[in-house]
């Protein structure tokens, strides 16, 4: 069965010129443009995933008790929660900034890659931490955290892997600093 809406299309011959979309010979440029904008969408998807998992987990940490106190009250857990909240907010700012640049017609390729890279890498980290905070039930299908965790993995793969994002960021940084 088809997954992710991906199918193969085979043409028996060449596409007639009247059916060509865009300018002949610029297909790669068009595809890259779609990928670059899509990376902001993936960053936003991972941001929503992180926020949803966090929102589903924090109430549990306020209710779950160890040694007669909610686990949220332990300083070590508070530090982890603060770290995760900061990663979520930093991801949000990167995604929003890249989207703002697109809306204003500014160059955005580096920022789109940064948003996608940071949000997708942190989605895995955040969802894993949320599972940890849930204790043994965190990885059961009785709670949504395990699905958030599984769903986070695809973010580091599609629309360009994390290493592709790092390559793109480095390429644009090199251009900026060589001028």
ChimeraX commands (.cxc) that place a marker at each C-alpha (Angstrom):
marker #1 position 0.00,0.00,0.00 radius 0.5
marker #1 position 0.99,3.62,-0.51 radius 0.5
marker #1 position 2.49,5.42,2.44 radius 0.5
marker #1 position 2.87,9.16,2.92 radius 0.5
marker #1 position 1.01,9.74,-0.36 radius 0.5
marker #1 position 4.07,8.72,-2.40 radius 0.5
marker #1 position 3.55,6.95,-5.71 radius 0.5
marker #1 position 5.64,6.28,-8.79 radius 0.5
marker #1 position 4.53,7.75,-12.08 radius 0.5
marker #1 position 5.89,6.41,-15.34 radius 0.5
marker #1 position 5.48,8.27,-18.59 radius 0.5
marker #1 position 5.58,6.27,-21.83 radius 0.5
marker #1 position 7.47,9.09,-23.50 radius 0.5
marker #1 position 8.27,12.75,-23.16 radius 0.5
marker #1 position 5.86,15.28,-21.71 radius 0.5
marker #1 position 4.53,17.56,-24.45 radius 0.5
marker #1 position 5.83,21.13,-24.14 radius 0.5
marker #1 position 2.31,22.47,-23.65 radius 0.5
marker #1 position 1.98,20.26,-20.52 radius 0.5
marker #1 position 5.24,21.33,-18.88 radius 0.5
marker #1 position 4.69,23.25,-15.67 radius 0.5
marker #1 position 7.01,26.21,-15.26 radius 0.5
marker #1 position 10.05,26.90,-17.39 radius 0.5
marker #1 position 11.84,24.01,-19.11 radius 0.5
marker #1 position 15.04,23.02,-17.34 radius 0.5
marker #1 position 14.13,24.62,-14.02 radius 0.5
marker #1 position 12.49,21.59,-12.38 radius 0.5
marker #1 position 15.20,21.16,-9.75 radius 0.5
marker #1 position 14.94,24.83,-8.80 radius 0.5
marker #1 position 11.16,24.48,-8.38 radius 0.5
marker #1 position 11.48,21.27,-6.36 radius 0.5
marker #1 position 14.13,22.82,-4.09 radius 0.5
marker #1 position 11.87,25.82,-3.53 radius 0.5
marker #1 position 9.02,23.56,-2.42 radius 0.5
marker #1 position 11.39,21.66,-0.12 radius 0.5
marker #1 position 12.67,24.86,1.44 radius 0.5
marker #1 position 9.18,26.12,2.24 radius 0.5
marker #1 position 8.15,22.64,3.32 radius 0.5
marker #1 position 10.92,22.61,5.90 radius 0.5
marker #1 position 9.15,25.39,7.75 radius 0.5
marker #1 position 6.02,23.26,7.73 radius 0.5
marker #1 position 7.92,20.29,9.16 radius 0.5
marker #1 position 9.36,22.56,11.85 radius 0.5
marker #1 position 5.83,23.70,12.68 radius 0.5
marker #1 position 4.59,20.12,12.74 radius 0.5
marker #1 position 7.35,19.11,15.16 radius 0.5
marker #1 position 6.64,22.20,17.25 radius 0.5
marker #1 position 2.99,21.21,17.60 radius 0.5
marker #1 position 4.02,17.66,18.42 radius 0.5
marker #1 position 6.38,18.85,21.17 radius 0.5
marker #1 position 3.83,21.26,22.62 radius 0.5
marker #1 position 1.10,18.62,22.57 radius 0.5
marker #1 position 3.27,16.06,24.33 radius 0.5
marker #1 position 4.41,18.62,26.91 radius 0.5
marker #1 position 0.82,19.75,27.54 radius 0.5
marker #1 position -0.28,16.14,28.00 radius 0.5
marker #1 position 2.58,15.42,30.41 radius 0.5
marker #1 position 2.85,18.36,32.81 radius 0.5
marker #1 position -0.54,17.79,34.50 radius 0.5
marker #1 position 0.57,14.20,35.21 radius 0.5
marker #1 position 3.77,15.44,36.89 radius 0.5
marker #1 position 1.63,17.65,39.11 radius 0.5
marker #1 position -0.55,14.68,40.13 radius 0.5
marker #1 position 1.96,11.82,40.30 radius 0.5
marker #1 position 3.42,11.53,43.79 radius 0.5
marker #1 position 6.71,10.15,45.01 radius 0.5
marker #1 position 7.66,10.31,48.67 radius 0.5
marker #1 position 4.38,12.12,49.36 radius 0.5
marker #1 position 5.02,15.01,46.96 radius 0.5
marker #1 position 4.13,15.67,43.30 radius 0.5
marker #1 position 7.14,14.81,41.15 radius 0.5
marker #1 position 6.96,18.31,39.65 radius 0.5
marker #1 position 8.14,19.64,43.03 radius 0.5
marker #1 position 11.55,17.96,42.76 radius 0.5
marker #1 position 14.21,20.42,41.66 radius 0.5
marker #1 position 15.90,17.97,39.29 radius 0.5
marker #1 position 12.66,17.46,37.41 radius 0.5
marker #1 position 11.94,21.20,37.45 radius 0.5
marker #1 position 15.29,21.77,35.73 radius 0.5
marker #1 position 14.44,19.19,33.05 radius 0.5
marker #1 position 10.98,20.68,32.54 radius 0.5
marker #1 position 12.47,24.17,32.25 radius 0.5
marker #1 position 15.04,22.91,29.73 radius 0.5
marker #1 position 12.32,21.27,27.62 radius 0.5
marker #1 position 10.08,24.36,27.79 radius 0.5
marker #1 position 13.02,26.46,26.59 radius 0.5
marker #1 position 13.70,24.10,23.67 radius 0.5
marker #1 position 10.04,24.26,22.67 radius 0.5
marker #1 position 10.01,28.06,22.79 radius 0.5
marker #1 position 13.31,28.35,20.88 radius 0.5
marker #1 position 11.89,26.03,18.21 radius 0.5
marker #1 position 8.76,28.19,18.04 radius 0.5
marker #1 position 10.83,31.33,17.51 radius 0.5
marker #1 position 12.92,29.71,14.75 radius 0.5
marker #1 position 9.80,28.45,12.94 radius 0.5
marker #1 position 7.97,31.77,13.27 radius 0.5
marker #1 position 11.02,33.72,12.10 radius 0.5
marker #1 position 11.45,31.56,8.99 radius 0.5
marker #1 position 7.74,31.93,8.17 radius 0.5
marker #1 position 7.97,35.70,8.68 radius 0.5
marker #1 position 10.88,35.87,6.25 radius 0.5
marker #1 position 8.88,34.00,3.59 radius 0.5
marker #1 position 5.91,36.35,4.08 radius 0.5
marker #1 position 8.17,39.38,3.64 radius 0.5
marker #1 position 9.86,37.98,0.53 radius 0.5
marker #1 position 13.25,37.75,2.22 radius 0.5
marker #1 position 15.83,35.00,1.64 radius 0.5
marker #1 position 14.90,32.21,4.06 radius 0.5
marker #1 position 16.66,28.97,3.08 radius 0.5
marker #1 position 19.12,28.99,5.98 radius 0.5
marker #1 position 16.43,29.93,8.48 radius 0.5
marker #1 position 14.05,27.24,7.15 radius 0.5
marker #1 position 16.78,24.62,7.58 radius 0.5
marker #1 position 17.57,25.90,11.07 radius 0.5
marker #1 position 13.90,25.73,12.07 radius 0.5
marker #1 position 13.41,22.25,10.64 radius 0.5
marker #1 position 16.67,20.92,12.12 radius 0.5
marker #1 position 16.20,22.35,15.60 radius 0.5
marker #1 position 12.51,21.53,15.93 radius 0.5
marker #1 position 12.81,17.98,14.59 radius 0.5
marker #1 position 15.86,17.10,16.69 radius 0.5
marker #1 position 14.21,18.54,19.78 radius 0.5
marker #1 position 10.92,16.76,19.10 radius 0.5
marker #1 position 12.71,13.46,19.74 radius 0.5
marker #1 position 14.39,14.83,22.87 radius 0.5
marker #1 position 11.22,16.43,24.27 radius 0.5
marker #1 position 9.01,13.41,23.71 radius 0.5
marker #1 position 11.61,11.10,25.27 radius 0.5
marker #1 position 11.80,13.34,28.35 radius 0.5
marker #1 position 8.02,13.41,28.64 radius 0.5
marker #1 position 7.96,9.61,28.60 radius 0.5
marker #1 position 10.62,9.58,31.33 radius 0.5
marker #1 position 8.57,11.92,33.51 radius 0.5
marker #1 position 5.56,9.65,33.16 radius 0.5
marker #1 position 7.45,6.73,34.64 radius 0.5
marker #1 position 6.60,3.21,33.54 radius 0.5
marker #1 position 3.22,4.17,32.07 radius 0.5
marker #1 position 4.79,6.70,29.70 radius 0.5
marker #1 position 5.58,4.12,27.05 radius 0.5
marker #1 position 2.24,2.35,27.17 radius 0.5
marker #1 position -0.54,2.93,24.67 radius 0.5
marker #1 position -2.76,4.09,27.54 radius 0.5
marker #1 position -1.16,7.54,27.25 radius 0.5
marker #1 position -0.42,9.65,24.15 radius 0.5
marker #1 position 3.28,10.19,24.89 radius 0.5
marker #1 position 4.38,6.98,23.16 radius 0.5
marker #1 position 2.64,8.03,19.94 radius 0.5
marker #1 position 4.17,11.50,20.09 radius 0.5
marker #1 position 7.56,9.80,20.51 radius 0.5
marker #1 position 7.04,7.54,17.48 radius 0.5
marker #1 position 5.70,10.40,15.37 radius 0.5
marker #1 position 8.70,12.59,16.21 radius 0.5
marker #1 position 11.17,10.36,14.35 radius 0.5
marker #1 position 9.93,11.19,10.86 radius 0.5
marker #1 position 10.77,14.86,11.43 radius 0.5
marker #1 position 14.49,14.14,11.23 radius 0.5
marker #1 position 14.05,12.30,7.94 radius 0.5
marker #1 position 11.63,13.86,5.47 radius 0.5
marker #1 position 12.11,17.15,3.62 radius 0.5
marker #1 position 15.84,16.45,4.08 radius 0.5
marker #1 position 17.56,14.63,6.94 radius 0.5
marker #1 position 19.14,16.49,9.84 radius 0.5
marker #1 position 22.55,16.16,8.18 radius 0.5
marker #1 position 21.18,17.72,4.99 radius 0.5
marker #1 position 19.88,20.63,7.09 radius 0.5
marker #1 position 23.31,21.07,8.67 radius 0.5
marker #1 position 24.93,21.03,5.20 radius 0.5
marker #1 position 22.48,23.68,3.99 radius 0.5
marker #1 position 23.05,25.88,7.05 radius 0.5
marker #1 position 26.83,25.62,6.63 radius 0.5
marker #1 position 26.61,26.45,2.92 radius 0.5
marker #1 position 24.61,29.61,3.62 radius 0.5
marker #1 position 26.87,30.63,6.49 radius 0.5
marker #1 position 29.88,30.26,4.21 radius 0.5
marker #1 position 28.20,32.51,1.63 radius 0.5
marker #1 position 27.38,35.11,4.29 radius 0.5
marker #1 position 30.88,35.25,5.71 radius 0.5
marker #1 position 32.76,35.14,2.39 radius 0.5
marker #1 position 31.16,38.42,1.26 radius 0.5
marker link #1:1,2 radius 0.2
marker link #1:2,3 radius 0.2
marker link #1:3,4 radius 0.2
marker link #1:4,5 radius 0.2
marker link #1:5,6 radius 0.2
marker link #1:6,7 radius 0.2
marker link #1:7,8 radius 0.2
marker link #1:8,9 radius 0.2
marker link #1:9,10 radius 0.2
marker link #1:10,11 radius 0.2
marker link #1:11,12 radius 0.2
marker link #1:12,13 radius 0.2
marker link #1:13,14 radius 0.2
marker link #1:14,15 radius 0.2
marker link #1:15,16 radius 0.2
marker link #1:16,17 radius 0.2
marker link #1:17,18 radius 0.2
marker link #1:18,19 radius 0.2
marker link #1:19,20 radius 0.2
marker link #1:20,21 radius 0.2
marker link #1:21,22 radius 0.2
marker link #1:22,23 radius 0.2
marker link #1:23,24 radius 0.2
marker link #1:24,25 radius 0.2
marker link #1:25,26 radius 0.2
marker link #1:26,27 radius 0.2
marker link #1:27,28 radius 0.2
marker link #1:28,29 radius 0.2
marker link #1:29,30 radius 0.2
marker link #1:30,31 radius 0.2
marker link #1:31,32 radius 0.2
marker link #1:32,33 radius 0.2
marker link #1:33,34 radius 0.2
marker link #1:34,35 radius 0.2
marker link #1:35,36 radius 0.2
marker link #1:36,37 radius 0.2
marker link #1:37,38 radius 0.2
marker link #1:38,39 radius 0.2
marker link #1:39,40 radius 0.2
marker link #1:40,41 radius 0.2
marker link #1:41,42 radius 0.2
marker link #1:42,43 radius 0.2
marker link #1:43,44 radius 0.2
marker link #1:44,45 radius 0.2
marker link #1:45,46 radius 0.2
marker link #1:46,47 radius 0.2
marker link #1:47,48 radius 0.2
marker link #1:48,49 radius 0.2
marker link #1:49,50 radius 0.2
marker link #1:50,51 radius 0.2
marker link #1:51,52 radius 0.2
marker link #1:52,53 radius 0.2
marker link #1:53,54 radius 0.2
marker link #1:54,55 radius 0.2
marker link #1:55,56 radius 0.2
marker link #1:56,57 radius 0.2
marker link #1:57,58 radius 0.2
marker link #1:58,59 radius 0.2
marker link #1:59,60 radius 0.2
marker link #1:60,61 radius 0.2
marker link #1:61,62 radius 0.2
marker link #1:62,63 radius 0.2
marker link #1:63,64 radius 0.2
marker link #1:64,65 radius 0.2
marker link #1:65,66 radius 0.2
marker link #1:66,67 radius 0.2
marker link #1:67,68 radius 0.2
marker link #1:68,69 radius 0.2
marker link #1:69,70 radius 0.2
marker link #1:70,71 radius 0.2
marker link #1:71,72 radius 0.2
marker link #1:72,73 radius 0.2
marker link #1:73,74 radius 0.2
marker link #1:74,75 radius 0.2
marker link #1:75,76 radius 0.2
marker link #1:76,77 radius 0.2
marker link #1:77,78 radius 0.2
marker link #1:78,79 radius 0.2
marker link #1:79,80 radius 0.2
marker link #1:80,81 radius 0.2
marker link #1:81,82 radius 0.2
marker link #1:82,83 radius 0.2
marker link #1:83,84 radius 0.2
marker link #1:84,85 radius 0.2
marker link #1:85,86 radius 0.2
marker link #1:86,87 radius 0.2
marker link #1:87,88 radius 0.2
marker link #1:88,89 radius 0.2
marker link #1:89,90 radius 0.2
marker link #1:90,91 radius 0.2
marker link #1:91,92 radius 0.2
marker link #1:92,93 radius 0.2
marker link #1:93,94 radius 0.2
marker link #1:94,95 radius 0.2
marker link #1:95,96 radius 0.2
marker link #1:96,97 radius 0.2
marker link #1:97,98 radius 0.2
marker link #1:98,99 radius 0.2
marker link #1:99,100 radius 0.2
marker link #1:100,101 radius 0.2
marker link #1:101,102 radius 0.2
marker link #1:102,103 radius 0.2
marker link #1:103,104 radius 0.2
marker link #1:104,105 radius 0.2
marker link #1:105,106 radius 0.2
marker link #1:106,107 radius 0.2
marker link #1:107,108 radius 0.2
marker link #1:108,109 radius 0.2
marker link #1:109,110 radius 0.2
marker link #1:110,111 radius 0.2
marker link #1:111,112 radius 0.2
marker link #1:112,113 radius 0.2
marker link #1:113,114 radius 0.2
marker link #1:114,115 radius 0.2
marker link #1:115,116 radius 0.2
marker link #1:116,117 radius 0.2
marker link #1:117,118 radius 0.2
marker link #1:118,119 radius 0.2
marker link #1:119,120 radius 0.2
marker link #1:120,121 radius 0.2
marker link #1:121,122 radius 0.2
marker link #1:122,123 radius 0.2
marker link #1:123,124 radius 0.2
marker link #1:124,125 radius 0.2
marker link #1:125,126 radius 0.2
marker link #1:126,127 radius 0.2
marker link #1:127,128 radius 0.2
marker link #1:128,129 radius 0.2
marker link #1:129,130 radius 0.2
marker link #1:130,131 radius 0.2
marker link #1:131,132 radius 0.2
marker link #1:132,133 radius 0.2
marker link #1:133,134 radius 0.2
marker link #1:134,135 radius 0.2
marker link #1:135,136 radius 0.2
marker link #1:136,137 radius 0.2
marker link #1:137,138 radius 0.2
marker link #1:138,139 radius 0.2
marker link #1:139,140 radius 0.2
marker link #1:140,141 radius 0.2
marker link #1:141,142 radius 0.2
marker link #1:142,143 radius 0.2
marker link #1:143,144 radius 0.2
marker link #1:144,145 radius 0.2
marker link #1:145,146 radius 0.2
marker link #1:146,147 radius 0.2
marker link #1:147,148 radius 0.2
marker link #1:148,149 radius 0.2
marker link #1:149,150 radius 0.2
marker link #1:150,151 radius 0.2
marker link #1:151,152 radius 0.2
marker link #1:152,153 radius 0.2
marker link #1:153,154 radius 0.2
marker link #1:154,155 radius 0.2
marker link #1:155,156 radius 0.2
marker link #1:156,157 radius 0.2
marker link #1:157,158 radius 0.2
marker link #1:158,159 radius 0.2
marker link #1:159,160 radius 0.2
marker link #1:160,161 radius 0.2
marker link #1:161,162 radius 0.2
marker link #1:162,163 radius 0.2
marker link #1:163,164 radius 0.2
marker link #1:164,165 radius 0.2
marker link #1:165,166 radius 0.2
marker link #1:166,167 radius 0.2
marker link #1:167,168 radius 0.2
marker link #1:168,169 radius 0.2
marker link #1:169,170 radius 0.2
marker link #1:170,171 radius 0.2
marker link #1:171,172 radius 0.2
marker link #1:172,173 radius 0.2
marker link #1:173,174 radius 0.2
marker link #1:174,175 radius 0.2
marker link #1:175,176 radius 0.2
marker link #1:176,177 radius 0.2
marker link #1:177,178 radius 0.2
marker link #1:178,179 radius 0.2
view
